[in-house]
Amino acid sequence: MKKTAQMIDTELIKPKILYYGTPVILLNTLNEDDTVNISPISSSWALGEHIILGIGLGGKAIENLERHPECVINIPDPSLWENVERLAPLTGKHPVPDYKLMSGFTFEKDKYAQSGLTPADSVAVRPSRIMECPIQIEAKVNHIRLPDDSPFFAIVETQAVQVHAHRSIITNEQHIDPGKWSPLIYNFRHYYGLGPSLGKSFRAET
């Protein structure tokens, strides 16, 4: 029997976080000495060639973007979750801010070495790409906004200028094959991949 709205019980809750299932991004930004900082983030959305990022204040990523407004948005697949997690407790900020120290973060300059990931030269921006990530988006920063009601994060508007993809997930030359590509999903602080396809939109071209 099909359930009606009246038959489905709900409760009011106050979850500590609202990461209800979003793709993980490894954000590459440029340090003062031209080395690259890698920051795992899980707040983003895309509209056309614009990708909006939510980035915490007080860390190295936002500091770098304010000084050098270019980045690479690397999108890992589920096989890279352990590499991502190796980066999770690290910060490129020195000295480590007190609020990060209290959460167990430690300073690390060479994020590539610690994560086991490999740099690849970018085409249009100075930060390097991460070779192992199946999708790598070179982007410029158009705007950084601080919400009036929150002192903890910035909303960063970026614009893609080059998109790289592993050949294994490309179909029809310019499309990503959704049957071969799965982003790493951050689901209430647990890592997941996608399940089997349930169908496709009427706008799908593949």
C-alpha positions as a Markdown table, in Angstrom:
| # | Residue | x | y | z |
|---|---|---|---|---|
| 1 | Met | 0.0 | 0.0 | 0.0 |
| 2 | Lys | 1.3 | 3.4 | -0.9 |
| 3 | Lys | 2.0 | 5.6 | 2.0 |
| 4 | Thr | 0.4 | 9.0 | 2.2 |
| 5 | Ala | 1.9 | 12.1 | 3.7 |
| 6 | Gln | -0.2 | 11.6 | 6.8 |
| 7 | Met | 1.3 | 8.2 | 7.4 |
| 8 | Ile | 4.9 | 9.2 | 7.3 |
| 9 | Asp | 6.2 | 10.3 | 10.8 |
| 10 | Thr | 8.7 | 13.1 | 11.0 |
| 11 | Glu | 10.4 | 14.8 | 13.9 |
| 12 | Leu | 12.0 | 18.2 | 14.3 |
| 13 | Ile | 15.8 | 17.8 | 14.8 |
| 14 | Lys | 18.8 | 20.1 | 15.1 |
| 15 | Pro | 21.7 | 18.3 | 13.3 |
| 16 | Lys | 25.2 | 19.7 | 14.0 |
| 17 | Ile | 26.0 | 19.6 | 10.2 |
| 18 | Leu | 24.0 | 19.5 | 7.0 |
| 19 | Tyr | 26.3 | 17.6 | 4.7 |
| 20 | Tyr | 23.3 | 15.6 | 3.3 |
| 21 | Gly | 25.3 | 14.1 | 0.5 |
| 22 | Thr | 27.5 | 16.3 | -1.6 |
| 23 | Pro | 30.5 | 15.6 | -3.8 |
| 24 | Val | 34.0 | 15.9 | -2.2 |
| 25 | Ile | 36.3 | 18.5 | -3.9 |
| 26 | Leu | 40.0 | 18.7 | -3.5 |
| 27 | Leu | 40.7 | 22.4 | -4.0 |
| 28 | Asn | 44.2 | 23.4 | -5.1 |
| 29 | Thr | 45.3 | 27.0 | -4.4 |
| 30 | Leu | 48.6 | 28.8 | -4.7 |
| 31 | Asn | 50.8 | 29.4 | -1.7 |
| 32 | Glu | 53.0 | 32.5 | -1.3 |
| 33 | Asp | 56.1 | 30.5 | -2.5 |
| 34 | Asp | 54.3 | 29.0 | -5.6 |
| 35 | Thr | 53.8 | 25.7 | -3.9 |
| 36 | Val | 50.3 | 24.3 | -3.8 |
| 37 | Asn | 47.9 | 23.8 | -0.9 |
| 38 | Ile | 45.2 | 21.1 | -1.2 |
| 39 | Ser | 42.0 | 21.6 | 0.8 |
| 40 | Pro | 39.2 | 19.0 | 1.0 |
| 41 | Ile | 35.9 | 20.7 | 0.9 |
| 42 | Ser | 32.3 | 19.5 | 0.6 |
| 43 | Ser | 30.2 | 22.6 | -0.1 |
| 44 | Ser | 29.7 | 23.4 | -3.7 |
| 45 | Trp | 27.2 | 23.7 | -6.5 |
| 46 | Ala | 27.5 | 24.3 | -10.3 |
| 47 | Leu | 25.4 | 26.3 | -12.7 |
| 48 | Gly | 26.7 | 26.4 | -16.2 |
| 49 | Glu | 30.4 | 27.2 | -16.1 |
| 50 | His | 30.2 | 28.8 | -12.7 |
| 51 | Ile | 31.0 | 26.7 | -9.6 |
| 52 | Ile | 30.2 | 28.2 | -6.2 |
| 53 | Leu | 32.3 | 27.0 | -3.2 |
| 54 | Gly | 31.7 | 27.3 | 0.5 |
| 55 | Ile | 35.1 | 27.8 | 2.2 |
| 56 | Gly | 35.8 | 28.2 | 5.9 |
| 57 | Leu | 37.5 | 31.4 | 7.1 |
| 58 | Gly | 40.8 | 31.4 | 8.9 |
| 59 | Gly | 42.3 | 28.6 | 6.7 |
| 60 | Lys | 44.9 | 28.6 | 4.0 |
| 61 | Ala | 42.5 | 28.1 | 1.1 |
| 62 | Ile | 40.6 | 31.4 | 1.5 |
| 63 | Glu | 43.9 | 33.2 | 2.3 |
| 64 | Asn | 45.4 | 32.0 | -0.9 |
| 65 | Leu | 42.3 | 32.8 | -3.0 |
| 66 | Glu | 42.2 | 36.3 | -1.7 |
| 67 | Arg | 45.8 | 36.8 | -2.7 |
| 68 | His | 45.8 | 34.8 | -6.0 |
| 69 | Pro | 42.3 | 34.3 | -7.4 |
| 70 | Glu | 42.9 | 31.1 | -9.3 |
| 71 | Cys | 42.3 | 27.5 | -8.3 |
| 72 | Val | 41.8 | 23.9 | -9.5 |
| 73 | Ile | 38.7 | 22.1 | -8.5 |
| 74 | Asn | 39.7 | 18.4 | -8.5 |
| 75 | Ile | 36.8 | 15.9 | -8.1 |
| 76 | Pro | 37.9 | 12.5 | -6.8 |
| 77 | Asp | 36.1 | 9.2 | -7.2 |
| 78 | Pro | 35.3 | 6.8 | -4.4 |
| 79 | Ser | 38.6 | 4.9 | -4.8 |
| 80 | Leu | 40.4 | 8.0 | -3.5 |
| 81 | Trp | 38.5 | 8.4 | -0.2 |
| 82 | Glu | 41.5 | 7.3 | 1.9 |
| 83 | Asn | 43.7 | 9.9 | 0.1 |
| 84 | Val | 41.1 | 12.5 | 0.9 |
| 85 | Glu | 40.9 | 11.4 | 4.6 |
| 86 | Arg | 44.7 | 11.7 | 4.9 |
| 87 | Leu | 44.3 | 15.4 | 4.1 |
| 88 | Ala | 41.3 | 15.9 | 6.3 |
| 89 | Pro | 43.3 | 16.6 | 9.6 |
| 90 | Leu | 46.0 | 18.7 | 7.9 |
| 91 | Thr | 46.2 | 22.5 | 7.4 |
| 92 | Gly | 48.5 | 24.6 | 5.4 |
| 93 | Lys | 48.0 | 27.5 | 7.8 |
| 94 | His | 51.0 | 28.2 | 10.1 |
| 95 | Pro | 50.8 | 28.7 | 13.0 |
| 96 | Val | 47.7 | 26.5 | 13.2 |
| 97 | Pro | 44.7 | 28.6 | 14.3 |
| 98 | Asp | 43.5 | 27.8 | 17.8 |
| 99 | Tyr | 40.1 | 26.6 | 16.6 |
| 100 | Lys | 41.8 | 24.1 | 14.4 |
| 101 | Leu | 44.2 | 23.0 | 17.1 |
| 102 | Met | 41.2 | 22.2 | 19.3 |
| 103 | Ser | 39.8 | 20.0 | 16.5 |
| 104 | Gly | 43.0 | 18.1 | 16.1 |
| 105 | Phe | 44.5 | 19.7 | 13.0 |
| 106 | Thr | 48.2 | 19.8 | 12.4 |
| 107 | Phe | 50.3 | 21.9 | 10.0 |
| 108 | Glu | 51.6 | 20.3 | 6.8 |
| 109 | Lys | 53.3 | 22.1 | 4.0 |
| 110 | Asp | 53.6 | 19.3 | 1.5 |
| 111 | Lys | 50.0 | 18.0 | 1.1 |
| 112 | Tyr | 50.9 | 16.0 | -2.1 |
| 113 | Ala | 53.4 | 13.9 | -0.2 |
| 114 | Gln | 51.1 | 13.3 | 2.7 |
| 115 | Ser | 48.1 | 12.4 | 0.5 |
| 116 | Gly | 49.9 | 10.1 | -1.9 |
| 117 | Leu | 48.5 | 12.2 | -4.8 |
| 118 | Thr | 50.4 | 13.4 | -7.9 |
| 119 | Pro | 50.6 | 17.0 | -9.3 |
| 120 | Ala | 50.1 | 17.7 | -13.0 |
| 121 | Asp | 50.7 | 21.0 | -14.7 |
| 122 | Ser | 47.7 | 23.2 | -15.4 |
| 123 | Val | 47.1 | 24.9 | -18.7 |
| 124 | Ala | 45.5 | 28.3 | -17.8 |
| 125 | Val | 46.1 | 28.7 | -14.1 |
| 126 | Arg | 49.1 | 28.5 | -11.8 |
| 127 | Pro | 48.0 | 25.9 | -9.2 |
| 128 | Ser | 48.6 | 22.3 | -10.3 |
| 129 | Arg | 46.0 | 19.7 | -11.0 |
| 130 | Ile | 45.7 | 16.3 | -9.2 |
| 131 | Met | 46.4 | 13.6 | -11.7 |
| 132 | Glu | 44.5 | 10.9 | -9.9 |
| 133 | Cys | 41.2 | 12.8 | -9.9 |
| 134 | Pro | 39.0 | 11.8 | -12.9 |
| 135 | Ile | 37.7 | 15.4 | -13.3 |
| 136 | Gln | 40.0 | 18.5 | -12.8 |
| 137 | Ile | 38.6 | 22.0 | -13.4 |
| 138 | Glu | 40.9 | 24.9 | -13.8 |
| 139 | Ala | 39.0 | 28.0 | -12.6 |
| 140 | Lys | 39.3 | 31.7 | -11.9 |
| 141 | Val | 37.7 | 33.5 | -8.9 |
| 142 | Asn | 35.2 | 36.1 | -9.9 |
| 143 | His | 33.9 | 37.1 | -6.5 |
| 144 | Ile | 34.3 | 36.3 | -2.7 |
| 145 | Arg | 31.4 | 37.2 | -0.4 |
| 146 | Leu | 31.1 | 36.9 | 3.3 |
| 147 | Pro | 27.5 | 36.2 | 4.5 |
| 148 | Asp | 26.1 | 38.9 | 6.8 |
| 149 | Asp | 24.7 | 36.3 | 9.2 |
| 150 | Ser | 27.9 | 34.1 | 9.5 |
| 151 | Pro | 31.5 | 35.0 | 10.4 |
| 152 | Phe | 32.7 | 31.5 | 9.7 |
| 153 | Phe | 32.8 | 31.0 | 6.0 |
| 154 | Ala | 33.0 | 32.6 | 2.6 |
| 155 | Ile | 31.0 | 32.1 | -0.6 |
| 156 | Val | 33.4 | 31.9 | -3.5 |
| 157 | Glu | 32.2 | 32.3 | -7.1 |
| 158 | Thr | 34.5 | 30.6 | -9.6 |
| 159 | Gln | 34.3 | 30.2 | -13.3 |
| 160 | Ala | 35.7 | 27.2 | -15.2 |
| 161 | Val | 38.3 | 28.0 | -17.8 |
| 162 | Gln | 39.6 | 24.5 | -18.6 |
| 163 | Val | 38.1 | 21.1 | -17.9 |
| 164 | His | 40.2 | 17.9 | -17.9 |
| 165 | Ala | 38.8 | 14.4 | -17.6 |
| 166 | His | 40.3 | 10.9 | -17.6 |
| 167 | Arg | 39.8 | 9.3 | -21.0 |
| 168 | Ser | 38.1 | 6.3 | -19.4 |
| 169 | Ile | 35.1 | 8.4 | -18.4 |
| 170 | Ile | 34.6 | 10.3 | -21.6 |
| 171 | Thr | 32.0 | 9.5 | -24.2 |
| 172 | Asn | 31.2 | 11.2 | -27.5 |
| 173 | Glu | 34.3 | 13.2 | -27.2 |
| 174 | Gln | 32.9 | 16.0 | -25.0 |
| 175 | His | 30.6 | 14.3 | -22.5 |
| 176 | Ile | 31.2 | 12.5 | -19.2 |
| 177 | Asp | 29.8 | 9.0 | -19.3 |
| 178 | Pro | 27.6 | 8.8 | -16.1 |
| 179 | Gly | 27.8 | 5.1 | -16.2 |
| 180 | Lys | 31.5 | 5.2 | -15.8 |
| 181 | Trp | 31.8 | 8.2 | -13.5 |
| 182 | Ser | 31.0 | 8.4 | -9.8 |
| 183 | Pro | 31.9 | 11.2 | -7.5 |
| 184 | Leu | 33.0 | 10.6 | -4.0 |
| 185 | Ile | 30.1 | 11.7 | -1.8 |
| 186 | Tyr | 30.4 | 13.2 | 1.7 |
| 187 | Asn | 27.2 | 12.0 | 3.5 |
| 188 | Phe | 26.9 | 13.3 | 7.0 |
| 189 | Arg | 30.7 | 12.9 | 7.4 |
| 190 | His | 30.8 | 9.4 | 5.9 |
| 191 | Tyr | 32.2 | 8.6 | 2.4 |
| 192 | Tyr | 30.0 | 7.0 | -0.2 |
| 193 | Gly | 29.9 | 6.4 | -4.0 |
| 194 | Leu | 26.9 | 6.4 | -6.2 |
| 195 | Gly | 24.6 | 3.4 | -6.6 |
| 196 | Pro | 23.2 | 2.0 | -9.9 |
| 197 | Ser | 21.5 | 4.4 | -12.3 |
| 198 | Leu | 17.7 | 4.9 | -11.6 |
| 199 | Gly | 17.0 | 6.6 | -15.0 |
| 200 | Lys | 17.9 | 9.7 | -16.8 |
| 201 | Ser | 16.5 | 13.2 | -17.3 |
| 202 | Phe | 14.7 | 14.1 | -20.6 |
| 203 | Arg | 17.6 | 16.6 | -21.2 |
| 204 | Ala | 20.3 | 13.9 | -21.0 |
| 205 | Glu | 22.4 | 13.8 | -24.2 |
| 206 | Thr | 24.1 | 10.5 | -23.6 |
